[in-house]
């Protein structure tokens, strides 16, 4: 299992930056916002891209699967554009209340 949630996010960010030139960063939300690993709980992430479509999702899922396997974690990843993120009111509100933003390099922002 990964040592920390931040480690998972850094690895995801590096992979996304290699493949996508429009990756902006991601939000961590849910139980893992305390920075600790919680066995049997998914790491919930909302990723922000300039373009989000079927083709991008088809490229994202193998990346997620490899990191899940390599790091022995489960990831719930929600790809969005800025606009579609704000339109998903349920997740957007949770993220804005309790989420943590990580820039495109996986650096935790205050």
C-alpha positions in Angstrom: 0.0 0.0 0.0 1.1 3.6 -0.7 2.7 5.4 2.2 0.5 8.5 1.8 -2.2 10.0 -0.3 0.2 12.7 -1.5 2.4 10.0 -2.9 -0.5 8.6 -5.0 -1.3 12.1 -6.2 2.3 13.0 -7.2 2.4 9.8 -9.2 -0.9 10.4 -10.9 0.1 14.0 -11.7 3.4 12.9 -13.3 1.6 10.4 -15.5 -1.1 12.9 -16.5 1.6 15.5 -17.4 3.4 13.0 -19.6 0.2 12.3 -21.6 -1.9 15.4 -21.5 -0.9 19.0 -22.1 -4.2 20.3 -20.6 -4.0 18.8 -17.1 -4.5 21.6 -14.6 -4.5 19.8 -11.2 -6.8 17.9 -9.0 -8.8 18.0 -5.8 -8.7 15.4 -3.1 -12.0 15.0 -1.2 -13.6 12.5 1.1 -12.1 10.6 4.0 -8.5 10.9 2.8 -8.3 14.7 3.2 -6.6 14.0 6.5 -3.6 12.8 4.5 -3.7 9.3 6.0 -4.3 6.0 4.1 -7.5 4.4 5.1 -7.7 0.7 4.3 -10.8 -0.3 2.3 -11.6 3.3 1.4 -11.2 4.7 -2.1 -9.1 7.9 -2.7 -11.6 10.3 -4.2 -10.1 12.8 -6.7 -11.5 15.3 -9.1 -9.1 16.1 -12.0 -9.3 19.3 -14.0 -8.5 19.4 -17.7 -9.2 21.9 -20.5 -10.9 19.2 -22.5 -12.8 16.2 -21.0 -14.3 13.7 -23.4 -14.6 10.0 -24.1 -11.2 9.8 -25.7 -9.6 11.3 -22.7 -11.4 9.0 -20.3 -10.2 6.0 -22.3 -6.7 7.2 -21.8 -7.2 8.0 -18.1 -8.5 4.6 -16.9 -5.4 2.5 -17.7 -3.3 5.1 -15.9 -5.5 4.9 -12.8 -5.6 1.0 -13.0 -1.8 0.8 -13.2 -1.3 3.1 -10.2 -4.0 1.2 -8.2 -2.2 -2.0 -8.9 1.4 -0.7 -8.3 0.5 1.1 -5.1 -2.3 -1.2 -3.8 -4.9 1.5 -3.5 -8.4 2.1 -4.9 -9.0 5.5 -6.7 -12.3 7.1 -7.6 -11.3 9.6 -10.2 -13.7 12.1 -11.7 -12.3 14.0 -14.8 -13.8 17.4 -15.4 -13.3 20.7 -17.2 -13.7 23.8 -15.0 -17.2 24.3 -16.3 -18.4 20.7 -15.9 -16.9 20.5 -12.4 -19.0 23.5 -11.3 -22.1 21.9 -12.9 -21.7 18.7 -10.8 -23.2 20.4 -7.8 -23.0 17.5 -5.3 -19.2 16.9 -5.8 -18.4 20.5 -6.4 -20.0 21.6 -3.1 -18.2 18.8 -1.1 -14.9 19.7 -2.7 -15.3 23.4 -2.1 -16.1 22.8 1.6 -13.6 20.1 2.5 -11.4 19.4 -0.5 -7.7 20.0 -1.0 -6.2 21.3 -4.3 -3.0 19.9 -5.8 -1.4 21.7 -8.7 -0.5 20.0 -11.9 2.8 18.8 -10.4 1.0 17.2 -7.4 2.0 19.9 -5.0 -0.5 20.4 -2.2 -1.7 24.0 -2.2 -3.0 25.9 0.8 
